[in-house]
Amino acid sequence: MKKIKHVTPRLSAILKKRGITHATFAEKVGLLQPTISRFDKMTRHESINLFRIAQALDLRIEDLFEVEYDKD
């Protein structure tokens, strides 16, 4: 198994690429807009929010993050 070095949330990049604003997306998933805006700055995410966001974007939860692995 690869050792994870760093995990970076990338929700804002996904939304930007799809032309979706934080406010519009927040309404779609039933979360507050600040929750969506802060997603990429947070180090912990509630499981239910991860599932809601991933399902709304038709992605896997893993797709919401960029994972960097150790080179070992």
C-alpha positions in Angstrom: 0.0 0.0 0.0 1.3 3.5 -0.9 1.9 5.9 2.0 -0.1 9.1 1.6 2.1 12.2 1.9 -0.5 15.0 1.5 -4.2 15.4 0.7 -5.5 18.6 -0.9 -9.2 19.2 -1.3 -10.1 20.4 -4.8 -13.8 21.2 -4.8 -13.4 24.8 -5.9 -11.4 23.7 -8.9 -14.0 21.1 -9.8 -16.8 23.6 -9.5 -14.9 26.3 -11.5 -14.2 23.8 -14.3 -17.9 23.0 -14.5 -19.0 26.6 -14.3 -20.9 26.2 -11.0 -20.8 28.9 -8.3 -20.4 28.0 -4.7 -23.8 29.5 -3.9 -25.6 27.6 -6.7 -23.9 24.3 -5.7 -24.7 24.9 -2.0 -28.4 25.2 -2.8 -28.3 22.1 -4.9 -26.8 19.9 -2.1 -28.6 21.5 0.7 -25.6 23.0 2.5 -24.8 26.5 3.5 -22.7 28.5 1.0 -19.9 29.2 3.6 -19.6 25.4 4.0 -18.9 25.0 0.3 -16.6 28.0 0.2 -14.5 26.8 3.1 -14.3 23.1 1.9 -10.8 23.5 0.3 -9.5 25.2 3.5 -10.7 22.6 5.9 -8.7 19.7 7.2 -11.7 17.7 8.4 -14.9 17.0 6.5 -18.2 15.6 7.8 -18.9 12.3 6.2 -22.5 13.2 5.2 -21.2 16.3 3.5 -18.6 14.4 1.5 -21.3 12.0 0.3 -23.7 14.8 -0.6 -21.1 16.7 -2.5 -19.7 13.7 -4.4 -23.2 12.4 -5.3 -24.3 15.8 -6.6 -21.2 16.0 -8.8 -21.5 12.3 -9.9 -18.0 11.7 -8.5 -16.4 9.3 -6.0 -15.4 10.9 -2.7 -11.7 10.3 -3.6 -12.2 12.6 -6.7 -12.8 15.6 -4.4 -9.2 15.4 -3.3 -5.7 15.5 -4.9 -3.6 12.8 -3.1 0.2 13.0 -3.1 2.0 9.8 -2.2 5.5 9.2 -0.8 8.0 8.2 -3.5 9.1 5.1 -1.5 
